[in-house]
């Protein structure tokens, strides 16, 4: 990542991250020994491409599920500060 000009401040953060890295699954991120989570906004962007280019029923179903999950989290956050781990 140094060779392609990633800003030095960025490279100082990832190696020392103690939390979870939420990202777009760029393979270079996966080399860091941290917990990873993939960004649903990026999932939705990829699914939008599939809807336009290769329409299939499962794509719409997955988009609907992701949006339903997002709404459920937003509703829960309005009621409680943290989600339970169960």
C-alpha positions in Angstrom: 0.0 0.0 0.0 3.0 2.3 0.5 4.0 1.9 -3.1 0.7 3.1 -4.5 0.6 6.3 -2.5 -1.8 5.6 0.3 -1.6 8.5 2.7 0.8 7.8 5.6 -1.8 8.7 8.3 -4.0 6.0 6.9 -1.3 3.4 7.2 -0.6 4.4 10.8 -4.3 3.8 11.8 -5.0 0.3 10.4 -2.0 -1.6 11.9 -3.0 -0.3 15.4 -6.7 -0.5 15.2 -8.3 -2.2 18.2 -11.9 -2.2 17.0 -13.5 -3.4 13.8 -12.6 -2.2 10.4 -15.7 -1.6 8.2 -14.8 -1.4 4.6 -15.5 -2.4 1.0 -13.5 -5.7 1.0 -10.6 -4.2 -0.8 -8.1 -7.1 -0.5 -5.3 -4.9 0.9 -7.4 -4.3 4.0 -7.7 -8.0 4.8 -3.9 -8.3 5.4 -4.4 -6.4 8.7 -4.9 -8.5 11.8 -8.1 -6.8 12.9 -11.8 -7.8 13.0 -13.4 -7.0 9.7 -16.9 -6.1 8.7 -18.1 -5.4 5.1 -20.0 -2.2 4.4 -23.6 -2.7 3.4 -23.6 0.5 1.4 -21.0 -1.2 -0.8 -23.1 -4.4 -0.9 -26.1 -2.3 -2.0 -24.0 -0.6 -4.7 -22.9 -4.0 -6.1 -26.5 -5.3 -6.0 -27.7 -2.2 -7.9 -25.2 -3.1 -10.6 -26.6 -6.6 -10.7 -30.2 -5.4 -10.8 -29.3 -3.2 -13.8 -27.0 -5.5 -15.7 -28.1 -9.1 -14.8 -31.7 -8.8 -13.3 -32.6 -11.8 -11.1 -35.2 -12.2 -8.4 -32.8 -13.0 -5.7 -31.0 -9.7 -6.1 -34.2 -7.8 -5.3 -34.9 -10.1 -2.3 -31.4 -9.5 -0.9 -31.8 -5.7 -1.3 -35.1 -5.8 0.5 -33.6 -7.9 3.3 -30.7 -5.5 3.8 -33.0 -2.5 3.9 -35.3 -4.3 6.3 -32.3 -5.0 8.6 -31.2 -1.4 8.4 -34.7 -0.2 9.4 -34.8 -2.7 12.3 -31.4 -1.4 13.6 -32.5 2.2 13.3 -35.8 1.4 15.2 -33.9 -0.4 17.9 -31.4 2.5 18.3 -34.2 4.9 18.9 -35.4 2.6 21.8 -32.1 1.4 23.3 -28.5 2.5 23.2 -26.9 -0.8 22.4 -28.1 -4.0 20.7 -27.9 -7.2 22.7 -25.3 -9.7 21.6 -28.0 -12.4 21.3 
